[in-house]
Amino acid sequence: MYLPLLCLLFLWHETRVEAFYLPGLAPVNYCRKGESDTCKSEVLLYVNRLNTEESVIPYEYNHFDFCQPDENQPSPVENLGQVVFGERIRPSPYILEFMKNITCKEVCTRKYSGSDPSANRRLSILRKGISLNYQHHWIVDNMPVTSCYETEDQKQFCTTGFQMGCFAKDGRDTCLRTPDKQDAYYIYNHVDLTITYHSGEQEEWGNKFKSNGGRIISVKVVPRSIDHRDKIDCSKQNTKLLELKTSLKPKEEYQITYTYSVTFIQNNAVKWSSRWDYILESMPHTNIQWFSILNSLVIVLFLSGMVAMIMLRTLHKDIARYNQIDSGEDAQEEFGWKLVHGDVFRPPRKGMFLSVLLGSGVQVFFMTLVTLAFACLGFLSPANRGALMTCAMVLYVLLGSPAGYVSARIYKSFGGEKWKSNVLLTSMLAPGIVFGLFFVMNLVLWSKGSSAAVPFSTLVGLLALWLLVSVPLTFVGAFFGFRKRALEHPVRTNQIPRLIPEQSIYTQPIPGIVMGGVLPFGCIFIQLFFILNSIWSSQMYYMFGFLFLVFIILVITCAETTILLCYFHLCAEDYHWWWRSYLTSGFTAVYLFLYCCHYFFTKLQIEDTASAFLYFGYTLIMVFLFNLLTGSIGFFACFWFIRKIYSVVKVD
Ligand SMILES: *[C@@H]1O[C@H](CO)[C@@H](O)[C@H](O)[C@H]1NC(C)=O
C-alpha cells in the first residue's frame, strides 16, 4: 500500500531532477597531492567497453590498438549484472591528478610498419570501429565522461559516450566539417578533458560543513584528431587532422601519437548530490513520460468503467434473474453463462503445461514487482552499475519456491497425477529456454571476440545458481503445494461435456485473443521506446517511478481485459476459458515482438547478420518472459472472476 505512495513521491522527485540524490553512494573527497592524508589526489579514469547503435556487438577497450594501461593496475570488481550484460570496466593509461592542469601530454605512440604483418590488421580493426561509429565510454569517479554540444536553441546536450574517430565516405560525413578529402578516416587521438569540481563548503543531508579538497561534479570530453607528426602540438591552431592509414605498403612506416589535456575548473554552484542532473536532463523529456502515463490512465479508466458496468449492472441482473428462476416462479429456459456451470471447471487439455507456465509466470511477476520497487526507491540508480540486472537475476533464482507452489497447486486441482514431471518441468522449462537462448548468443559473441561474451566461469556460476539454488527451492515450493488439499471449485463438473453452440466472429477464440493484447500494449508502448533506447542505444534509464506506475497499470489492464473477454465468452456458452485467458493477455507479448521488429528496422542501423541474430535472440528472451508475466496475470484474474460469479448463483 505504501509503496505506490512512496513511488509517487519519487515521481515528483524525478520531475524536479535537481533534487536527485542517490542513496548508498558516498561522495569521494579529492585534494591536491601532499595536501592531506584523508583525501585522494589521484583521479582514476576507467574505460568501459565500446559499443555502437550500428551493431549489437560491443568490444572491450583492448580489442582496439589504443594505448594500454600498466599491466598490474587492478580492474574494479564487477557485479553479476555487469558481467552478464557485457560491461567491462578496465583501468586506463590516462593519469590524472586532482587540480593539476595538464596540457598536451603524450600517452603513448603506436607504431605500424608495413613489414609487420599484424600492423595492417590492427589498423583495419581501428578503421572498422570508426566506420561503425563505435563509442568510447569512460568513467571517472563513478560518473560517465560526457561529450556535450550545443543545440540550435543554445541548449547543451550531453551524451555519455564519444566517437573513436570520424570519417567522410560515400557522401556521409561524421566529422561535422567540410572534408579536406573524400573517402578518408580520421582517428581521434587527442582528448581535452574538462573536470569541474566543487570545493570548500560542502553540503550533506542539509548540513553544511567545511571540508578540505573538493568533489568532482562533472567530466566532459572533447575528442580531436591532431597530426602530431612534426611536433607535438595540441593548440587550436594546429588544425591538421590525422588520417588513419590502412593497408601500408611493405616499407611504409606510420604512427599514431595519443595525447591528452586536462583542465580543472571550480564550480561551486552545483552540489555534489545533483551532479547527475545535467546528464539526466539530456535524456528524453519528462513531458512525454507524463503523456504516456496519461495515455495509460485513460485506457485503465475506460476499461475499469466497462468492467464496473458489467459487474454492477449486467452481472447483478444476471444473478438476480438466475436465482429467481431457481425458486421456480418463472420456469424459463436457462441461458447465458449459468448454463455452462457444469463445464467451467472441467480441467483443460495440456493442464500440465499450463500449470508449469503459470508457475513460471508467478516467478517472473514477483521478480519484476520487487525489482521495480527497489529501483523506484532509488537503490538501483544508474550510478549503481549493473545493480538492476543483478537484483533481477538473484530474485528470479530465489523465487523458485512460489513457482513450484503455484504450479503444484494448479496441477493438483486439474487432477494431475504426474507430480514429478510437474516439478521438473517447472524448474527446468522457463529457465532452460532462457539459458539456452543466452548460451547460443554467447557462442556467437564469443566467435566474434566480443567483450559481451560471458566468461566461462560466469556461465558455470549461472548454471550453479540455477541447478543448486533455484531447482531445490522449486522442489520445496512444490512439496508444500502438493501437500495442500486441491482447490475446491464452487460448482460441480458434469460427467458429459456440453456442446458449444456455433460462435459469431467476435466470440471465436482467435479474434478474442488477438484483441486481448491491444489495450495492455497500448498502455506500455511509450515507455517501451525508452526502455529499448536504454538497452540498445546506451541511453540511461532512470525513470523507475514512472516504470513502476506503468507496471501497475499493465497489471490492471491485463486483468480487466481478460475478465471482460472471459465474461463475453461465457455468455456465448463457450467454456474453454483456461488456456484462452492465459493467451488473451499473453498476446501482448506478440505485440511487443512486433514493436521490437519495428524498432529494429526504423531506429537501429544494424546491417550485419550476427548483430541482427543477437538482437532477435535477446528480444525473444524478453518476449518469452513478458508472455509468462502477462499470461499469468490474465489467467489469475479470470480464475478469480469465475470462482466469484459461480459461487453466488444457486445451482441445484
Ligand atoms: C587550470 O586551468 C583553468 C583554465 O585555464 C584555470 O581556471 C585554473 O585555475 C587552472 N588550475 C590550476 C590548478 O592551475
Ligand as a Chemical Component Dictionary entry (heavy atoms), coordinates in Angstrom:
data_LIG
# 
_chem_comp.id                   LIG 
_chem_comp.type                 NON-POLYMER 
_chem_comp.pdbx_formal_charge   0 
_chem_comp.three_letter_code    LIG 
# 
loop_
_chem_comp_atom.comp_id 
_chem_comp_atom.atom_id 
_chem_comp_atom.alt_atom_id 
_chem_comp_atom.type_symbol 
_chem_comp_atom.charge 
_chem_comp_atom.model_Cartn_x 
_chem_comp_atom.model_Cartn_y 
_chem_comp_atom.model_Cartn_z 
_chem_comp_atom.pdbx_ordinal 
LIG C1 C1 C 0 43.551 25.198 -14.739 1  
LIG O1 O1 O 0 43.139 25.906 -15.876 2  
LIG C2 C2 C 0 41.948 26.674 -15.701 3  
LIG C3 C3 C 0 41.556 27.271 -17.021 4  
LIG O2 O2 O 0 42.640 27.837 -17.657 5  
LIG C4 C4 C 0 42.173 27.707 -14.607 6  
LIG O3 O3 O 0 40.990 28.448 -14.405 7  
LIG C5 C5 C 0 42.584 27.007 -13.347 8  
LIG O4 O4 O 0 42.881 27.935 -12.326 9  
LIG C6 C6 C 0 43.787 26.116 -13.575 10 
LIG N1 N1 N 0 44.018 25.335 -12.368 11 
LIG C7 C7 C 0 45.200 25.195 -11.821 12 
LIG C8 C8 C 0 45.258 24.389 -10.586 13 
LIG O5 O5 O 0 46.180 25.698 -12.278 14 
# 
loop_
_chem_comp_bond.comp_id 
_chem_comp_bond.atom_id_1 
_chem_comp_bond.atom_id_2 
_chem_comp_bond.value_order 
_chem_comp_bond.pdbx_ordinal 
LIG C1 O1 SING 1  
LIG C1 C6 SING 2  
LIG O1 C2 SING 3  
LIG C2 C3 SING 4  
LIG C2 C4 SING 5  
LIG C3 O2 SING 6  
LIG C4 O3 SING 7  
LIG C4 C5 SING 8  
LIG C5 O4 SING 9  
LIG C5 C6 SING 10 
LIG C6 N1 SING 11 
LIG N1 C7 SING 12 
LIG C7 C8 SING 13 
LIG C7 O5 DOUB 14 
# 
